[in-house]
Amino acid sequence: MKILLLFVIMLSICGCNLSESKTIDNNIEMQNATINMSFASNGDNIYYYTINNSQTNQMTYDLIEFNLVTKERNVIDNVQSKSKLCVAEDNLYYLKNSNWQEFDIMRYGTEIKDIVKMGSMPMIGTGMDLMYQYMFPINNQIYINQRGETAVISDEVNVLENKPMYSTYLDGEMLYYCGEDGGIYKNTINGTPELVIGYDELSDDETIKEYINNSASGIVSQLVKLDNKLYFLYGKPSLEISTNKLFAYSDNKISLIGNEKSYPKMFEIYNDRLYYVGKLEDGEWKNNLYVSDLNGNNEKKIAENVQNFCIYKDNIFYEIYTSNSIGEYEYSIYKYHINGNSVEQIEFVSNK
């Protein structure tokens, strides 16, 4: 099986380099994770990572299967680094670094509760970079992309031709993604790519220019398609704070979502409501979780210090991690019911 789209410009491991020169930028600041990185769901179960603090010399993570009905908690595996999680055909797929040179592709059978190693791929970067690999299901097959190399997983791992795809979003069988030339594309996995928004259209748009300094590199870090609108985050890369702005594209027009204080690092749309993390409060960027209408108005704060979240069956699952200068930390995962506004803690780990 071959994928026919070839690109000629390389960029960082996550996101699309939209710098004027379109040159390679392997700086770690280009690593901007997308939504649902460390959550997945299937039936009555959700899957997530939690910190295993039984070892004092190295922090590791337990991969958890949690049943929303019975509250049963099952430890699937222990890993050194988080990866993106996804479900296809009632199997959970995740990545596991077997050493610092390669990673294994793992499949967890949710019915028979077994773990199968599907194969291995070379590691580009460090073990921490596993969470920045793009992994997504199409037609019950899993596709993994890591800077310039795409593999498809079924009963074996097949490395395909180069097709870097960043910030992927699957709408039915149509895949939207950012190509490494800076444009946003759509196509079926075996189809002919169609350019949705070109690099020049993005970098020269007056709405984007008003909020983004185009003299520095920018990235498209997340895409979501709703009806006839394509929502995307665009901003300069940063590990500490978000410089992203949320834009919507339809009818050949780009419009800003939110206001001058909105700087989301991630977002999700659910039941015609916008959920996102990140904005300015009292002059400082805060990674708090908010909900608003689709224009960014009528905003309400849900939680503070949110690292990641997903929405499933009218519940928001979000993780909170806090630490201090002497190495003490607390890590929690909460379930927030959208309609009832009720909050339940389903995971807590602390070394205090």
C-alpha positions in Angstrom: 0.0 0.0 0.0 1.4 3.4 -1.0 0.5 6.9 -0.1 1.2 9.2 -3.1 1.6 12.6 -1.5 5.3 13.7 -1.2 6.5 16.9 0.5 9.9 18.6 0.2 10.2 20.8 3.3 10.8 19.3 6.7 9.8 20.8 10.0 9.5 20.0 13.7 8.1 16.8 15.0 4.7 18.4 15.9 2.9 21.2 14.2 3.5 22.9 10.9 6.3 25.4 10.4 4.8 28.5 8.8 7.9 30.6 8.9 8.5 32.9 5.9 11.5 30.8 4.8 9.8 27.5 5.4 13.0 26.1 6.8 13.5 23.1 9.1 13.1 24.0 12.8 13.9 21.1 15.1 13.7 23.2 18.3 11.8 21.4 21.1 9.6 24.5 21.3 7.9 23.3 18.1 6.4 20.4 20.0 2.8 21.4 20.6 0.6 18.6 21.6 -2.9 18.2 20.3 -6.2 17.3 22.1 -7.0 13.8 23.2 -3.2 13.1 23.5 -3.5 10.9 26.6 -7.2 9.9 26.7 -9.2 7.4 24.7 -12.7 5.9 25.1 -14.6 2.8 24.1 -18.1 1.7 25.3 -18.2 2.2 29.0 -14.5 2.5 29.4 -12.0 5.4 29.2 -8.3 5.0 29.0 -5.7 7.4 30.5 -2.3 7.6 32.1 -1.5 8.1 35.8 1.8 8.6 37.6 3.3 5.5 39.2 5.3 6.8 42.1 6.4 3.4 43.5 9.9 4.0 42.1 11.9 6.9 43.5 14.7 7.1 40.9 12.5 7.4 37.8 8.9 8.5 37.2 6.9 6.1 35.1 3.2 5.9 34.1 0.5 3.4 34.5 -1.9 3.0 31.6 -5.4 2.7 33.1 -8.7 1.2 31.9 -11.6 2.8 33.9 -15.1 1.6 33.7 -17.6 4.4 34.0 -20.4 2.2 35.2 -18.8 -0.3 37.6 -15.9 2.1 38.6 -13.5 -0.8 38.1 -9.9 0.3 37.6 -7.5 -1.9 35.6 -3.8 -1.3 35.2 -3.0 -2.3 31.6 0.7 -1.6 31.4 3.5 0.5 32.8 5.5 2.7 30.5 8.4 5.2 30.7 6.7 7.8 28.6 3.1 8.8 27.7 1.9 8.5 24.1 -1.3 9.4 22.3 -4.0 6.8 22.7 -6.6 5.7 20.2 -9.2 3.0 19.8 -10.1 1.1 16.6 -12.2 -2.1 16.2 -12.4 -2.4 20.0 -8.7 -2.4 20.4 -6.6 0.2 22.2 -3.4 1.3 20.6 -0.5 3.0 22.3 3.3 3.4 21.9 6.0 2.2 24.3 9.6 3.0 24.1 11.5 -0.3 24.4 14.8 1.6 24.5 15.9 5.1 23.6 16.4 4.3 19.9 13.1 2.8 19.0 9.5 2.4 20.2 7.0 -0.5 20.0 3.5 -0.3 18.8 1.2 -2.0 21.3 -2.4 -3.3 20.9 -4.6 -4.0 23.9 -7.6 -6.2 23.2 -10.4 -4.7 25.2 -12.5 -7.9 25.1 -9.9 -10.5 25.9 -7.6 -8.1 27.9 -4.4 -9.1 26.1 -1.4 -7.0 25.0 0.2 -7.7 21.6 3.4 -6.0 20.3 2.6 -5.1 16.7 6.1 -4.0 15.7 8.7 -1.4 16.2 9.8 1.9 14.6 12.9 4.0 15.0 12.7 6.8 17.6 13.1 10.3 16.3 14.0 12.4 19.4 13.8 11.1 23.0 11.3 8.9 24.8 9.4 12.0 25.8 8.6 12.6 22.2 6.2 9.6 22.1 3.4 11.9 23.1 4.0 14.0 20.0 3.7 11.2 17.5 0.5 11.6 15.4 -1.6 8.4 15.7 -5.1 8.1 14.3 -7.6 5.4 13.2 -9.0 5.2 9.7 -11.2 2.2 8.6 -10.1 0.3 11.6 -6.4 0.7 10.9 -4.0 2.8 12.9 -1.7 5.3 11.2 1.3 6.7 12.9 3.3 9.7 11.6 6.6 10.9 13.0 8.3 13.6 11.0 8.5 12.3 7.5 7.6 8.7 7.9 4.1 7.2 8.1 3.3 3.6 9.1 0.0 1.7 9.0 -0.8 -0.9 11.6 -3.1 -3.8 11.0 -1.6 -7.3 11.8 1.8 -5.9 11.0 3.6 -2.6 10.7 4.2 -1.3 7.2 6.2 1.8 6.7 4.8 3.9 3.8 6.2 6.6 1.6 6.8 10.0 3.2 3.5 11.8 4.1 4.1 14.1 7.0 0.7 14.9 8.5 0.4 17.2 11.5 -2.6 18.2 13.6 -4.8 15.6 12.1 -8.6 15.5 12.4 -10.8 12.8 11.0 -14.3 13.8 9.8 -16.0 10.5 8.7 -13.5 9.1 6.2 -12.1 12.6 5.3 -8.9 13.4 6.9 -7.9 17.0 7.5 -4.3 17.8 8.4 -1.6 20.3 8.1 1.1 19.5 5.5 4.7 20.4 6.0 4.5 23.1 3.3 2.3 25.1 5.7 -1.0 24.5 4.1 -4.1 22.7 5.4 -5.2 19.7 3.3 -8.0 17.2 3.2 -8.3 13.8 1.5 -9.2 10.2 2.1 -6.2 8.2 3.1 -5.8 6.7 -0.5 -7.2 9.7 -2.3 -5.7 12.8 -3.9 -5.0 15.6 -1.4 -7.0 18.8 -1.8 -5.6 22.1 -0.5 -8.1 23.7 1.8 -6.1 26.7 3.0 -2.7 27.5 1.4 0.4 28.7 3.3 0.2 32.1 1.6 -3.5 32.4 2.5 -2.7 31.7 6.1 0.4 33.8 6.5 -0.9 36.8 4.6 -4.4 36.9 6.1 -5.1 40.2 7.8 -7.1 38.6 10.6 -4.2 36.4 11.6 -1.6 39.2 11.1 -3.4 41.3 13.6 -2.7 38.8 16.4 0.4 36.8 15.2 3.8 38.3 14.5 4.7 36.7 11.2 8.4 37.5 11.5 8.6 34.4 13.7 7.7 30.8 13.0 4.0 29.9 13.5 2.3 26.6 13.6 -1.2 25.1 13.0 -1.4 23.0 16.2 -5.0 21.7 16.1 -7.9 21.2 13.6 -11.6 20.6 14.1 -14.2 20.4 11.4 -17.9 21.3 12.2 -20.5 21.6 9.6 -19.0 23.9 6.9 -16.4 25.5 9.2 -12.8 24.5 9.9 -11.6 25.6 13.3 -7.8 25.7 13.9 -5.2 27.0 16.4 -2.5 29.1 14.9 0.4 30.7 16.9 4.0 30.9 17.7 5.5 27.9 19.5 6.0 28.0 23.2 6.3 25.3 25.9 5.5 27.5 28.9 2.4 29.4 27.7 0.1 29.4 24.7 0.4 32.1 22.0 -2.3 30.4 19.9 -5.4 32.1 18.6 -8.5 30.2 17.5 -9.7 30.9 14.0 -12.6 29.6 11.9 -12.4 29.2 8.1 -15.5 29.1 5.9 -16.6 30.6 2.6 -12.9 31.6 1.8 -12.8 33.8 4.9 -10.8 33.5 8.1 -12.4 34.9 11.3 -11.1 35.1 14.9 -12.9 33.2 17.6 -12.8 34.7 21.1 -11.2 38.0 22.2 -7.9 39.6 23.0 -7.6 37.6 26.2 -8.1 34.2 24.6 -4.9 32.1 24.0 -6.0 28.5 23.9 -3.5 25.7 23.9 -6.2 23.1 23.1 -9.9 23.1 22.3 -12.8 20.8 21.6 -16.3 21.4 20.2 -19.2 19.4 21.8 -22.9 19.9 21.4 -22.4 23.3 19.8 -20.3 24.5 22.7 -16.6 25.4 22.7 -14.3 24.0 25.4 -10.7 25.2 25.6 -7.8 25.6 27.9 -5.9 28.9 28.2 -6.4 32.6 28.4 -5.0 35.8 30.0 -6.2 36.5 33.5 -4.8 39.5 35.4 -2.2 39.9 32.8 -0.9 36.3 33.0 -1.6 33.3 30.9 -3.5 30.6 32.8 -4.1 27.0 31.7 -7.7 26.9 33.0 -10.5 25.1 31.3 -13.4 27.2 30.0 -16.7 26.7 28.1 -18.3 29.3 25.8 -20.5 29.5 22.8 -19.0 28.9 19.3 -18.0 32.5 19.0 -16.1 32.5 22.3 -18.7 34.6 24.1 -20.6 33.8 27.4 -17.5 32.2 28.9 -17.5 30.2 32.1 -14.6 28.7 33.9 -14.8 25.0 34.7 -11.4 24.1 36.3 -7.9 25.5 37.0 -4.5 24.1 36.1 -5.8 21.7 33.4 -3.1 19.9 31.5 -5.2 17.9 29.1 -8.9 17.0 28.6 -11.4 15.1 26.5 -15.2 14.9 26.3 -17.1 11.6 26.2 -20.8 10.8 26.9 -21.6 14.3 28.3 -18.6 14.1 30.6 -15.3 16.1 30.5 -12.3 14.2 31.7 -9.4 16.4 32.6 -6.0 16.0 34.3 -4.4 18.4 36.7 -0.7 18.3 37.7 0.9 20.6 40.2 4.4 20.6 41.6 6.8 22.7 43.7 10.5 23.5 43.7 11.4 20.6 46.0 10.0 17.9 43.7 6.6 17.4 45.5 3.7 16.9 43.1 0.0 16.0 43.0 -1.7 14.5 40.0 -5.5 14.1 39.6 -8.0 13.2 36.9 -11.5 14.4 37.3 -14.9 13.7 35.6 -17.1 16.7 35.1 -20.7 16.2 34.0 -21.6 18.9 31.5 -25.3 19.0 32.3 -25.3 18.5 36.0 -22.1 20.5 36.7 -21.0 17.7 39.1 -17.3 16.9 39.7 -15.9 13.5 40.6 -12.2 12.7 41.2 -11.4 9.3 39.7 -7.6 9.4 40.1 -5.2 10.9 42.6 -1.4 10.4 43.1 0.8 12.4 45.4 4.3 12.2 46.8 3.8 14.8 49.5 
